[in-house]
C-alpha cells in the first residue's frame, strides 16, 4: 500500500498517482507491457514501455490535473551497462484511448 498523500484516482498526471502506477506495474512484471516477464533486470524495451505508460497526454487535462494541452515532449531511456541512451520526441496526438482519459500520442522512432 502507498504511503503517498491521498489523491483523486482520476488525476492521472498527479505525481503520486503516476508513482503508484509505476510501482504497481514494476511489481507485477507479468503485465503485457514487459518483454522480460519478471525474471532478471528490465530490458530496454521494458523501461521504454514503463515510461510510455505515464506520458502526459490526456483528453481532459483538467480531470488529469495537467496543464492545458500539456504533453510529454521527450523521453530518454539509458542502458548504463552499454553506455547507450535513447531519446524520442513528441510528434502529435493520434486519438483518444477508448474508455480512458488518455490520448494516444505519436513519438519519433527510437
N, C-alpha and C positions, 0 to 999 in steps of 0.2 A: 504494500500500500504506500501511496505517496506521502511525503512529508511536506509537500508544497502547500501554499495557501489555497483556500477554496477558489475555484474559478468556474465560470459558466462553461459547460462542455461544448456549447456551440461556438465559443470564442476560440476557434482553431488557430488563430495567429498568436494567441496568448503564449508567452514563453513557457509557462508551467505546463500548459496543455500540450505543447509540442514536445517538451522533455518527457512527460508521461507517455506520450505516443511512441517516441523513440525508445524509451526504456522497455515498454511492453513489446515492441517489435523485436528488439535485440534479445530479450529474454525468452522469446518464442520463435527461435530461428527456424522452425519448421515452416514458417509462413512462406507463401508462394513467391514473395519477392526475393528470397535468398537462393543463390546458386549453391552455397555451402549450407546444407540443412542442419546446422547445429554442431558440426564437428570441426575443431580447429579454428584458426583465425578467419576473420571476414576476408572475402576476396574483394578485389577492386569493384567488381560488379555488385557485390553486397553493399559496400559502402555507398556507391552511387545510388542504388535503389533506396537506401535509407534516407539519404539527403533529398532525393527526388520526392519522397513521400511527405516532406514537410515544406515544399515550396510555398511561397506566399503567392497564391493565385486563386482568388475567390470570386464567386458570382456576386455575393452581397458582402462587401468589405466591412460594413458596419457590424453585422452579426459576428463576423470573424475577428473583430477588433483590429482590423488592418486599416492603413491609410487608404484614401481614395485612389483606386487603380494601382495600389502598391503591388509590386511583383518582385520575385527573386530574379535579380538581373544577371548574376553569375553564380556558378557552383564550382568549387575547387575540391578535388579529391587527390590525396597524395599516397603513394606507396613508398614509405621511407626505406624499406628493405632494398628497393631498386633505385632509389633516388629519382623517382619519376613523379610528375604531377599532371593532372588532367583538369582542364578548365573548359567549361561550356557556358554560353551566353544565351540569355533570353532573346527569342526572336519575335513571338507573338502568341496571343491567346488562340486556342483552337476551338474548343466548345466546352460547355458545362458537362461535368461528370454527373450522369443521371442519379437522382436520389441523394445527392450531396450538395454542399455549398462550394465545392471545389471546381475550379476552372482548369481544364486540361490545357497545358501550355506547350509550346514548341521551343526546344533549346537547340543550339548548334550541336553537331555530332562531336563525340569525344574521340 
